Amino acid sequence: MQWFKIDEQGFLADGSWTQSLYNQNKTTTAVVPAALENGDYLIRHEIIALHVLPAEFYISCIQATVSGGSDKATDIPAEFLAKFPGGYTTQDKGVTTDVFSQFQPSEYQYPGPKLFFADSTASPSSGNSSSSSSPSSSSTTSSAPASTPTKVKCKAKRSLASRHRLPRNH
């Protein structure tokens, strides 16, 4: 399976990591490009814990259906694609960064491929904002849609434990 990146979040304007929002039961949003082809997608969310080296990876996936986007196939150049395993290595700077020794948030290099923007008017963010820049024609997955929304519908799946009865002694 090939992946492309539509967002990357690191330090917030107040100097805290985006992860701090989750610890406070707050949310963050990511922009689904309006020109992205309608269809079913697997969204891969990842937190890279840099407080330990080697870094720890916390990954989850969400099945989503995109509608209100484009009916045309989205051509994604190879430089924006990654496969896992292999999308980055334990040697990549964004995975080996020592955040406790002379760390400059503005110099953090996110691992993996470049951000992909399906909209020709979009431009990549500077790399360390709370969300990526996007064209006004895109919408986020938040409750306030933009002028021409791209709808994302997530389907909840039952967990493995709910599909298979576990023995009582576990």
Backbone as CSV, one residue per row, in Angstrom:
resi,resn,N_x,N_y,N_z,CA_x,CA_y,CA_z,C_x,C_y,C_z
1,MET,0.842,-1.169,0.000,0.000,0.000,0.000,0.893,1.240,0.000
2,GLN,0.528,2.212,-0.800,1.280,3.469,-0.837,0.503,4.544,-0.079
3,TRP,1.244,5.403,0.600,0.661,6.464,1.412,1.132,7.814,0.899
4,PHE,0.318,8.844,1.093,0.752,10.215,0.857,0.341,11.036,2.070
5,LYS,1.071,12.097,2.304,0.912,12.902,3.515,0.161,14.189,3.189
6,ILE,-0.935,14.462,3.929,-1.678,15.707,3.723,-1.494,16.678,4.884
7,ASP,-0.830,16.252,5.942,-0.647,17.135,7.089,0.505,16.620,7.951
8,GLU,1.156,17.534,8.635,2.153,17.179,9.646,2.120,18.280,10.689
9,GLN,2.116,17.882,11.945,1.994,18.844,13.029,3.062,18.575,14.069
10,GLY,3.677,19.631,14.539,4.740,19.504,15.524,4.512,20.459,16.672
11,PHE,5.274,21.542,16.690,5.155,22.520,17.754,4.041,23.513,17.474
12,LEU,3.334,23.876,18.523,2.296,24.899,18.444,2.924,26.265,18.697
13,ALA,2.183,27.320,18.441,2.686,28.683,18.625,3.120,28.945,20.069
14,ASP,2.489,28.268,21.040,2.854,28.485,22.443,4.094,27.697,22.867
15,GLY,4.709,26.962,21.932,5.925,26.213,22.228,5.692,24.787,22.685
16,SER,4.439,24.383,22.801,4.153,23.005,23.201,3.982,22.130,21.963
17,TRP,4.098,20.836,22.160,3.884,19.890,21.072,2.388,19.740,20.810
18,THR,2.026,19.409,19.589,0.625,19.151,19.245,0.047,18.065,20.147
19,GLN,0.848,17.107,20.529,0.415,16.022,21.418,-0.228,16.561,22.696
20,SER,0.205,17.733,23.165,-0.359,18.290,24.394,-1.857,18.540,24.266
21,LEU,-2.345,18.784,23.055,-3.784,18.964,22.852,-4.536,17.687,23.207
22,TYR,-3.995,16.550,22.795,-4.650,15.273,23.073,-4.667,14.989,24.570
23,ASN,-3.596,15.358,25.253,-3.517,15.139,26.693,-4.542,15.971,27.452
24,GLN,-5.049,17.029,26.821,-6.051,17.907,27.429,-7.448,17.629,26.867
25,ASN,-7.612,16.504,26.192,-8.873,16.135,25.538,-9.320,17.159,24.510
26,LYS,-8.370,17.821,23.881,-8.670,18.756,22.802,-8.401,18.050,21.482
27,THR,-8.812,18.673,20.404,-8.623,18.068,19.091,-7.791,18.974,18.202
28,THR,-7.401,18.426,17.105,-6.730,19.174,16.058,-7.364,18.737,14.743
29,THR,-7.196,19.516,13.713,-7.813,19.173,12.434,-6.754,19.041,11.356
30,ALA,-7.119,18.357,10.311,-6.273,18.240,9.130,-7.143,18.534,7.920
31,VAL,-6.568,19.140,6.916,-7.303,19.514,5.718,-7.306,18.363,4.718
32,VAL,-8.478,18.019,4.255,-8.607,17.057,3.162,-8.696,17.893,1.893
33,PRO,-7.715,17.804,1.004,-7.721,18.656,-0.196,-8.990,18.473,-1.025
34,ALA,-9.590,19.579,-1.455,-10.833,19.538,-2.230,-10.658,18.820,-3.561
35,ALA,-9.470,18.830,-4.122,-9.235,18.182,-5.417,-8.925,16.693,-5.285
36,LEU,-8.934,16.171,-4.068,-8.683,14.750,-3.877,-9.843,13.955,-4.462
37,GLU,-9.519,12.888,-5.142,-10.539,12.066,-5.788,-11.502,11.476,-4.759
38,ASN,-12.797,11.537,-5.063,-13.803,10.907,-4.213,-13.500,9.422,-4.094
39,GLY,-13.768,8.860,-2.945,-13.566,7.426,-2.775,-13.241,7.058,-1.347
40,ASP,-12.886,5.818,-1.164,-12.557,5.288,0.152,-11.060,5.382,0.391
41,TYR,-10.698,5.813,1.586,-9.293,5.996,1.951,-9.046,5.406,3.327
42,LEU,-7.808,5.076,3.573,-7.361,4.680,4.894,-6.450,5.797,5.378
43,ILE,-6.876,6.495,6.417,-6.095,7.610,6.959,-5.209,7.060,8.067
44,ARG,-3.924,7.312,7.944,-2.936,6.816,8.912,-2.505,7.991,9.772
45,HIS,-2.787,7.900,11.059,-2.395,8.932,12.016,-1.229,8.381,12.819
46,GLU,-0.216,9.192,13.011,0.978,8.698,13.690,1.516,9.750,14.643
47,ILE,1.872,9.312,15.822,2.592,10.157,16.774,3.979,9.550,16.912
48,ILE,4.998,10.382,16.727,6.380,9.935,16.911,6.847,10.501,18.248
49,ALA,7.087,9.624,19.201,7.495,10.035,20.541,9.009,10.198,20.566
50,LEU,9.454,11.438,20.594,10.886,11.739,20.555,11.493,11.905,21.948
51,HIS,10.717,11.695,22.989,11.257,11.830,24.340,12.148,10.651,24.716
52,VAL,12.152,9.620,23.882,13.059,8.483,24.050,13.726,8.215,22.712
53,LEU,14.946,7.732,22.763,15.634,7.345,21.533,16.100,5.906,21.695
54,PRO,15.813,5.024,20.773,15.139,5.310,19.519,13.686,5.722,19.751
55,ALA,13.168,6.510,18.832,11.814,7.042,18.941,10.787,5.915,18.983
56,GLU,9.665,6.211,19.641,8.548,5.275,19.669,7.485,5.780,18.700
57,PHE,6.804,4.862,18.037,5.778,5.214,17.056,4.421,4.730,17.548
58,TYR,3.459,5.628,17.559,2.089,5.309,17.942,1.214,5.574,16.722
59,ILE,0.725,4.506,16.127,0.037,4.590,14.842,-1.395,4.106,15.000
60,SER,-2.311,4.793,14.333,-3.684,4.304,14.227,-4.200,4.644,12.841
61,CYS,-5.203,3.930,12.413,-5.776,4.155,11.084,-7.282,4.323,11.189
62,ILE,-7.822,5.082,10.258,-9.251,5.361,10.193,-9.702,5.112,8.767
63,GLN,-10.786,4.376,8.583,-11.365,4.225,7.256,-12.269,5.426,7.015
64,ALA,-12.106,6.072,5.861,-12.892,7.267,5.555,-13.347,7.239,4.108
65,THR,-14.517,7.800,3.869,-15.033,7.971,2.519,-15.032,9.460,2.222
66,VAL,-14.346,9.854,1.159,-14.296,11.257,0.750,-15.339,11.472,-0.335
67,SER,-16.193,12.474,-0.141,-17.162,12.865,-1.165,-17.166,14.381,-1.233
68,GLY,-17.650,14.927,-2.325,-17.638,16.378,-2.488,-16.299,16.882,-2.981
69,GLY,-15.409,15.969,-3.302,-14.094,16.326,-3.834,-14.132,16.292,-5.344
70,SER,-13.181,15.617,-5.938,-13.063,15.560,-7.392,-13.548,14.213,-7.923
71,ASP,-14.143,14.241,-9.108,-14.521,12.996,-9.770,-13.391,12.485,-10.654
72,LYS,-12.318,13.266,-10.761,-11.163,12.883,-11.578,-10.131,12.184,-10.701
73,ALA,-9.434,11.236,-11.282,-8.367,10.544,-10.561,-7.273,11.535,-10.183
74,THR,-6.790,11.442,-8.961,-5.726,12.311,-8.480,-4.386,11.665,-8.791
75,ASP,-3.555,12.349,-9.581,-2.225,11.845,-9.919,-1.258,12.296,-8.833
76,ILE,-0.668,11.355,-8.136,0.254,11.680,-7.052,1.654,11.262,-7.471
77,PRO,2.550,12.237,-7.695,3.927,11.929,-8.100,4.653,11.086,-7.042
78,ALA,5.586,10.274,-7.476,6.311,9.340,-6.609,6.996,10.021,-5.428
79,GLU,7.459,11.270,-5.593,8.161,11.950,-4.498,7.266,12.209,-3.286
80,PHE,5.948,12.085,-3.462,5.003,12.316,-2.379,4.472,11.015,-1.783
81,LEU,4.962,9.874,-2.260,4.459,8.578,-1.827,5.459,7.852,-0.932
82,ALA,4.929,7.039,-0.032,5.771,6.227,0.853,5.078,4.895,1.094
83,LYS,5.879,3.875,1.373,5.368,2.565,1.771,5.870,2.285,3.178
84,PHE,5.067,1.567,3.963,5.500,1.162,5.289,5.402,-0.347,5.399
85,PRO,6.466,-0.976,5.900,7.695,-0.344,6.366,8.503,0.226,5.204
86,GLY,9.388,1.156,5.534,10.277,1.741,4.546,10.039,3.202,4.247
87,GLY,8.961,3.789,4.752,8.666,5.200,4.493,9.720,6.123,5.064
88,TYR,10.356,5.687,6.121,11.523,6.347,6.679,12.279,5.329,7.516
89,THR,13.480,5.698,7.911,14.335,4.757,8.633,14.675,5.299,10.013
90,THR,15.288,4.462,10.814,15.716,4.885,12.147,16.876,5.868,12.078
91,GLN,17.408,6.095,10.880,18.503,7.052,10.708,18.012,8.438,10.287
92,ASP,16.756,8.568,9.897,16.231,9.863,9.457,16.242,10.866,10.600
93,LYS,16.589,12.091,10.276,16.744,13.128,11.289,15.471,13.341,12.117
94,GLY,14.307,13.265,11.491,13.053,13.462,12.209,12.722,12.365,13.194
95,VAL,13.465,11.270,13.141,13.261,10.143,14.044,14.344,10.105,15.117
96,THR,15.489,10.713,14.857,16.630,10.662,15.783,16.877,11.981,16.510
97,THR,15.986,12.938,16.350,16.162,14.255,16.965,16.177,14.161,18.486
98,ASP,17.196,14.731,19.095,17.288,14.810,20.552,16.594,16.102,20.979
99,VAL,15.372,15.987,21.476,14.581,17.176,21.811,14.993,17.820,23.129
100,PHE,15.948,17.228,23.837,16.381,17.773,25.116,17.724,18.487,25.039
101,SER,18.363,18.496,23.886,19.686,19.083,23.758,19.735,20.034,22.568
102,GLN,19.741,21.314,22.842,19.859,22.354,21.814,18.865,22.153,20.669
103,PHE,17.628,21.808,21.004,16.590,21.563,20.004,15.918,22.867,19.602
104,GLN,15.821,23.106,18.310,15.126,24.272,17.767,13.893,23.777,17.003
105,PRO,12.684,24.021,17.519,11.476,23.527,16.845,11.385,23.919,15.376
106,SER,11.846,25.104,15.024,11.753,25.554,13.630,12.658,24.750,12.699
107,GLU,13.614,24.008,13.258,14.536,23.220,12.445,14.167,21.734,12.380
108,TYR,13.066,21.362,13.013,12.674,19.950,13.002,12.341,19.509,11.582
109,GLN,12.892,18.374,11.177,12.649,17.811,9.844,11.723,16.605,9.986
110,TYR,10.502,16.766,9.508,9.541,15.669,9.577,10.017,14.505,8.719
111,PRO,9.909,13.279,9.234,10.300,12.126,8.425,9.238,11.814,7.370
112,GLY,9.618,11.022,6.397,8.674,10.591,5.378,8.658,11.496,4.167
113,PRO,7.683,11.267,3.302,7.623,12.034,2.054,7.203,13.481,2.289
114,LYS,7.332,14.280,1.250,6.874,15.672,1.295,5.358,15.697,1.439
115,LEU,4.853,16.816,1.965,3.403,17.001,2.012,2.849,17.068,0.604
116,PHE,1.724,16.402,0.377,1.072,16.433,-0.928,-0.166,17.308,-0.860
117,PHE,-0.265,18.238,-1.790,-1.436,19.096,-1.904,-2.067,18.839,-3.257
118,ALA,-3.261,18.277,-3.271,-3.932,17.960,-4.525,-4.449,19.211,-5.213
119,ASP,-4.498,20.322,-4.497,-4.993,21.572,-5.056,-3.828,22.394,-5.575
120,SER,-3.913,22.851,-6.792,-2.799,23.599,-7.384,-2.562,24.926,-6.687
121,THR,-3.556,25.443,-5.962,-3.387,26.730,-5.286,-2.782,26.581,-3.903
122,ALA,-2.637,25.351,-3.433,-2.113,25.136,-2.087,-0.605,25.232,-2.069
123,SER,-0.089,25.547,-0.914,1.357,25.575,-0.750,1.697,24.936,0.579
124,PRO,2.845,24.292,0.671,3.202,23.638,1.924,3.387,24.633,3.051
125,SER,3.152,24.162,4.262,3.365,25.011,5.425,4.854,25.120,5.700
126,SER,5.202,25.975,6.637,6.605,26.145,6.989,7.141,24.937,7.734
127,GLY,6.253,24.032,8.141,6.705,22.791,8.751,6.449,22.663,10.223
128,ASN,6.214,23.740,10.939,6.043,23.623,12.374,4.851,24.400,12.892
129,SER,3.806,24.458,12.134,2.601,25.115,12.600,1.631,24.060,13.100
130,SER,0.517,24.499,13.671,-0.436,23.531,14.190,-1.236,22.876,13.090
131,SER,-1.236,23.434,11.898,-1.853,22.760,10.760,-1.249,23.295,9.485
132,SER,-1.430,22.546,8.432,-0.858,22.935,7.153,-1.678,24.026,6.511
133,SER,-1.036,24.834,5.659,-1.784,25.832,4.924,-2.575,25.132,3.849
134,SER,-3.679,25.733,3.452,-4.528,25.093,2.462,-5.309,26.132,1.698
135,PRO,-5.820,25.773,0.533,-6.627,26.706,-0.224,-8.002,26.856,0.409
136,SER,-8.671,27.955,0.109,-9.972,28.199,0.704,-11.030,27.238,0.199
137,SER,-10.776,26.530,-0.886,-11.770,25.610,-1.415,-11.779,24.271,-0.687
138,SER,-10.846,24.050,0.210,-10.803,22.796,0.949,-11.575,22.941,2.241
139,SER,-11.896,21.811,2.820,-12.515,21.852,4.128,-11.733,20.960,5.061
140,THR,-11.956,21.143,6.329,-11.320,20.293,7.313,-12.338,19.287,7.792
141,THR,-11.900,18.394,8.625,-12.822,17.424,9.182,-13.530,17.990,10.407
142,SER,-13.366,19.271,10.684,-14.064,19.895,11.799,-15.495,20.206,11.396
143,SER,-16.265,20.786,12.317,-17.674,21.035,12.043,-17.926,22.311,11.262
144,ALA,-16.922,23.104,10.964,-17.111,24.345,10.221,-16.576,24.185,8.804
145,PRO,-17.435,23.769,7.842,-16.945,23.538,6.487,-16.606,24.819,5.757
146,ALA,-15.701,24.711,4.784,-15.343,25.844,3.935,-16.415,26.007,2.867
147,SER,-16.214,26.945,1.940,-17.232,27.267,0.952,-17.600,26.100,0.047
148,THR,-16.660,25.261,-0.335,-16.977,24.067,-1.121,-16.424,22.861,-0.378
149,PRO,-17.240,22.289,0.498,-16.728,21.252,1.391,-16.372,19.951,0.697
150,THR,-15.352,19.336,1.225,-15.018,17.963,0.891,-15.478,17.165,2.095
151,LYS,-16.436,16.302,1.904,-17.005,15.571,3.028,-16.200,14.312,3.293
152,VAL,-15.952,14.062,4.553,-15.266,12.844,4.961,-16.178,12.122,5.932
153,LYS,-16.495,10.886,5.619,-17.355,10.095,6.476,-16.532,8.929,6.993
154,CYS,-16.412,8.826,8.296,-15.638,7.741,8.895,-16.579,6.637,9.349
155,LYS,-16.210,5.416,9.043,-16.999,4.260,9.443,-16.302,3.573,10.602
156,ALA,-16.986,3.485,11.720,-16.412,2.806,12.877,-16.457,1.306,12.648
157,LYS,-15.385,0.649,12.954,-15.308,-0.806,12.843,-15.239,-1.389,14.245
158,ARG,-15.833,-2.535,14.417,-15.750,-3.192,15.712,-14.326,-3.669,15.941
159,SER,-13.924,-3.633,17.176,-12.576,-4.095,17.498,-12.508,-5.612,17.399
160,LEU,-11.313,-6.119,17.304,-11.099,-7.557,17.240,-11.695,-8.235,18.473
161,ALA,-11.550,-7.600,19.628,-12.068,-8.181,20.866,-13.589,-8.294,20.831
162,SER,-14.281,-7.363,20.185,-15.738,-7.429,20.148,-16.232,-8.460,19.138
163,ARG,-15.399,-8.850,18.187,-15.786,-9.853,17.197,-15.493,-11.264,17.683
164,HIS,-14.553,-11.412,18.573,-14.147,-12.726,19.061,-14.255,-12.731,20.583
165,ARG,-15.007,-13.659,21.078,-15.162,-13.746,22.530,-13.830,-14.192,23.140
166,LEU,-13.352,-13.413,24.096,-12.097,-13.753,24.762,-12.377,-14.691,25.931
167,PRO,-11.455,-15.597,26.226,-11.630,-16.483,27.383,-11.764,-15.672,28.664
168,ARG,-12.529,-16.175,29.618,-12.787,-15.449,30.859,-11.543,-15.251,31.714
169,ASN,-10.553,-16.095,31.594,-9.377,-15.972,32.455,-8.384,-14.939,31.949
170,HIS,-8.705,-14.160,30.942,-7.784,-13.137,30.430,-8.158,-11.784,30.902
